[in-house]
Amino acid sequence: MLKVNNLVANYGRIEALHGVSLEVGSNEIVALIGSNGAGKTTLLNSISGHVSVNGKVEFDGEEITKLKAHNISRKRLLQVPEGRHVFPGLSVEQNLLVGTVIDSGIRIVSGNYKEDLEMIYHTFPRLKERRKQLAWSLSGGEQQMLAIGRALMGHPKLLMLDEPSMGLAPIIISELFEKIVEINKSGTPVLLVEQNASLALCVSNRAYIIERGKLTLSGDSKELMKDPRVCEAYLGKAK
Ligand code: ATP
């Protein structure tokens, strides 16, 4: 579904990604793990067209490297940003409706948006209970559900999640990650950026480790969990 080849991204004179290549298959959850400042968000923003890059990005068989962000989201490659970025002054339901991707006044996916709302409320019943509530008044976990729900309104062909566990209590994180697995099982591939390596390796099929703008390790998640380099650097286990 996604093929990234030799991606280089710069912020002015600073090169933040130094030739990154990765793939996400059509049924997979692929995790991208790395510490603060390793380049995880830059990679997602490069794929979604928010940072201009050199290299090649192919999505669903088509090159999208130089497309603008809004044209990439019209192709239903959708990103849930770090820090959720819900619209605080809109209600839960209004936030969800913002996620309906519109092109020239027409919904990009056929079907009734009310059915999509019901589908999201089925996945996240808490959002249904709070559908008239303003987004600023939600808890962090509810805001994360809302941000994911907003992306699901656009029927993603690939969902990119940037640190969904950030700042949440462990019990909420488990609930949220169960939903991410459920969303994947219902047919949506996921590229998951996480600092919480053990969680990311638990839910993903494959994973990449990024360090200082370069991929340093990749493989089957269960195998990476046993890799001494991953254990020591990311799972807090001594050799
Ligand atoms: P975190 O987990 O803290 O979000 P990250 O792995 O997502 O980190 P990035 O945010 O992609 O890392 O940052 C990668 C590098 O690029 C860092 O050195 C960061 O300081 C730098 N960087 C990120 N955004 C900008 C920007 N807008 N201007 C200049 N440098 C930036």
Residues whose N, C-alpha, C, O or C-beta is under 5 A from the ligand:
A	BS01	ATP	Y11 A16 S35 N36 G37 A38 G39 K40 T41 T42
